[in-house]
Amino acid sequence: MPRYGATPDEVKQVIESEGSFTLQRLEASNTPWDEGLNKNNGNDDTNMSADFIAKYVRATTEPLIKAEFGEGIIDELFLRYRKKLVMKLEQEKLEYTNLVLFMTTK
């Protein structure tokens, strides 16, 4: 399922071009996907992180995927996704970005 997170500059540009609001402040913060997990050191960390991320993504996308493709593919899809996450996490730390905006109406 394609996901796209706009950059702070893109968000700022949309707000300014729409014209209804004045952007007072925009902050971006990067957070590790698995922040807050109680982890050991070693391979269990990677498996635990992959499991956490896969479950999170499944919880937020499963209804849309089921509606389009049916329930029969869900378990296999997320098992494959989890395996890909393990490989990716062995290469790099995965993060997501939160944008916090303070706007006022014009």
C-alpha atoms as a printed R data frame, in Angstrom:
    type eleno elety resid chain resno       x       y      z
1   ATOM     1    CA   MET     A     1   0.000   0.000  0.000
2   ATOM     2    CA   PRO     A     2   1.642   3.241 -1.038
3   ATOM     3    CA   ARG     A     3   2.262   5.755  1.695
4   ATOM     4    CA   TYR     A     4   3.600   9.222  1.303
5   ATOM     5    CA   GLY     A     5   4.637  11.583  4.051
6   ATOM     6    CA   ALA     A     6   4.913  15.156  2.894
7   ATOM     7    CA   THR     A     7   8.044  17.097  3.792
8   ATOM     8    CA   PRO     A     8   7.788  20.182  6.014
9   ATOM     9    CA   ASP     A     9   8.435  22.378  2.964
10  ATOM    10    CA   GLU     A    10   5.612  20.693  1.022
11  ATOM    11    CA   VAL     A    11   3.182  21.170  3.909
12  ATOM    12    CA   LYS     A    12   4.210  24.810  4.248
13  ATOM    13    CA   GLN     A    13   3.716  25.385  0.513
14  ATOM    14    CA   VAL     A    14   0.205  23.868  0.545
15  ATOM    15    CA   ILE     A    15  -0.850  25.953  3.547
16  ATOM    16    CA   GLU     A    16   0.491  29.138  1.989
17  ATOM    17    CA   SER     A    17  -1.032  28.463 -1.441
18  ATOM    18    CA   GLU     A    18  -4.451  27.602  0.040
19  ATOM    19    CA   GLY     A    19  -4.499  30.971  1.775
20  ATOM    20    CA   SER     A    20  -6.894  30.466  4.698
21  ATOM    21    CA   PHE     A    21  -4.233  30.138  7.391
22  ATOM    22    CA   THR     A    22  -1.032  31.750  8.536
23  ATOM    23    CA   LEU     A    23   1.562  29.200  9.526
24  ATOM    24    CA   GLN     A    24   3.034  30.389 12.805
25  ATOM    25    CA   ARG     A    25   5.273  27.406 13.477
26  ATOM    26    CA   LEU     A    26   6.094  24.055 11.902
27  ATOM    27    CA   GLU     A    27   8.329  21.487 13.571
28  ATOM    28    CA   ALA     A    28   9.420  18.053 12.392
29  ATOM    29    CA   SER     A    29  10.722  15.327 14.663
30  ATOM    30    CA   ASN     A    30  12.039  11.925 13.689
31  ATOM    31    CA   THR     A    31  11.221   9.028 15.985
32  ATOM    32    CA   PRO     A    32  12.475   5.444 15.773
33  ATOM    33    CA   TRP     A    33   9.648   3.061 14.914
34  ATOM    34    CA   ASP     A    34  10.490   0.835 17.822
35  ATOM    35    CA   GLU     A    35  11.143   3.479 20.453
36  ATOM    36    CA   GLY     A    36   9.841   2.349 23.801
37  ATOM    37    CA   LEU     A    37  10.188  -1.395 23.178
38  ATOM    38    CA   ASN     A    38  11.965  -3.258 25.948
39  ATOM    39    CA   LYS     A    39  14.729  -4.958 24.014
40  ATOM    40    CA   ASN     A    40  17.818  -7.022 24.687
41  ATOM    41    CA   ASN     A    41  20.942  -6.696 22.592
42  ATOM    42    CA   GLY     A    42  21.210  -8.981 19.594
43  ATOM    43    CA   ASN     A    43  19.102 -10.550 16.866
44  ATOM    44    CA   ASP     A    44  15.992 -10.599 19.075
45  ATOM    45    CA   ASP     A    45  15.960  -6.808 18.780
46  ATOM    46    CA   THR     A    46  15.558  -6.972 15.013
47  ATOM    47    CA   ASN     A    47  12.813  -9.601 15.177
48  ATOM    48    CA   MET     A    48  10.972  -7.760 17.932
49  ATOM    49    CA   SER     A    49  11.179  -4.454 16.048
50  ATOM    50    CA   ALA     A    50  10.008  -6.041 12.783
51  ATOM    51    CA   ASP     A    51   7.090  -7.671 14.577
52  ATOM    52    CA   PHE     A    52   6.101  -4.385 16.213
53  ATOM    53    CA   ILE     A    53   6.233  -2.407 12.952
54  ATOM    54    CA   ALA     A    54   4.365  -5.085 10.977
55  ATOM    55    CA   LYS     A    55   1.591  -5.199 13.586
56  ATOM    56    CA   TYR     A    56   1.305  -1.419 13.611
57  ATOM    57    CA   VAL     A    57   1.071  -1.199  9.830
58  ATOM    58    CA   ARG     A    58  -1.378  -4.096  9.753
59  ATOM    59    CA   ALA     A    59  -3.627  -2.403 12.308
60  ATOM    60    CA   THR     A    60  -3.754   0.776 10.251
61  ATOM    61    CA   THR     A    61  -4.097  -0.743  6.767
62  ATOM    62    CA   GLU     A    62  -5.855  -4.102  7.135
63  ATOM    63    CA   PRO     A    63  -9.428  -2.823  6.626
64  ATOM    64    CA   LEU     A    64  -8.472  -1.136  3.350
65  ATOM    65    CA   ILE     A    65  -6.561  -4.153  2.063
66  ATOM    66    CA   LYS     A    66  -9.368  -6.558  3.040
67  ATOM    67    CA   ALA     A    67 -11.958  -4.427  1.272
68  ATOM    68    CA   GLU     A    68  -9.949  -4.429 -1.942
69  ATOM    69    CA   PHE     A    69  -8.374  -7.906 -2.011
70  ATOM    70    CA   GLY     A    70 -10.314 -10.004  0.504
71  ATOM    71    CA   GLU     A    71  -9.363 -11.535  3.816
72  ATOM    72    CA   GLY     A    72  -7.544 -14.545  2.358
73  ATOM    73    CA   ILE     A    73  -4.263 -12.737  1.649
74  ATOM    74    CA   ILE     A    74  -3.847 -10.783  4.886
75  ATOM    75    CA   ASP     A    75  -1.832 -13.240  7.001
76  ATOM    76    CA   GLU     A    76   0.569 -14.151  4.191
77  ATOM    77    CA   LEU     A    77   0.972 -10.516  3.157
78  ATOM    78    CA   PHE     A    78   2.037  -9.398  6.607
79  ATOM    79    CA   LEU     A    79   4.317 -12.406  7.137
80  ATOM    80    CA   ARG     A    80   6.151 -11.386  3.965
81  ATOM    81    CA   TYR     A    81   6.183  -7.759  5.062
82  ATOM    82    CA   ARG     A    82   7.674  -8.732  8.433
83  ATOM    83    CA   LYS     A    83  10.447 -10.710  6.678
84  ATOM    84    CA   LYS     A    84  11.278  -7.676  4.533
85  ATOM    85    CA   LEU     A    85  11.368  -5.507  7.651
86  ATOM    86    CA   VAL     A    86  13.885  -7.846  9.295
87  ATOM    87    CA   MET     A    87  16.177  -7.496  6.263
88  ATOM    88    CA   LYS     A    88  15.753  -3.702  6.210
89  ATOM    89    CA   LEU     A    89  16.333  -3.357  9.973
90  ATOM    90    CA   GLU     A    90  19.583  -5.276  9.653
91  ATOM    91    CA   GLN     A    91  20.782  -2.492  7.335
92  ATOM    92    CA   GLU     A    92  19.427   0.626  9.031
93  ATOM    93    CA   LYS     A    93  17.328   2.106 11.809
94  ATOM    94    CA   LEU     A    94  13.807   2.922 10.612
95  ATOM    95    CA   GLU     A    95  12.166   6.168 11.678
96  ATOM    96    CA   TYR     A    96   8.956   8.032 11.037
97  ATOM    97    CA   THR     A    97   8.442  11.788 11.009
98  ATOM    98    CA   ASN     A    98   5.862  13.726 12.991
99  ATOM    99    CA   LEU     A    99   4.904  17.219 11.904
100 ATOM   100    CA   VAL     A   100   3.532  19.652 14.470
101 ATOM   101    CA   LEU     A   101   1.883  22.789 13.139
102 ATOM   102    CA   PHE     A   102   0.620  25.946 14.778
103 ATOM   103    CA   MET     A   103  -1.638  27.937 12.454
104 ATOM   104    CA   THR     A   104  -4.029  30.846 12.798
105 ATOM   105    CA   THR     A   105  -6.886  31.787 10.516
106 ATOM   106    CA   LYS     A   106  -6.455  34.843  8.336
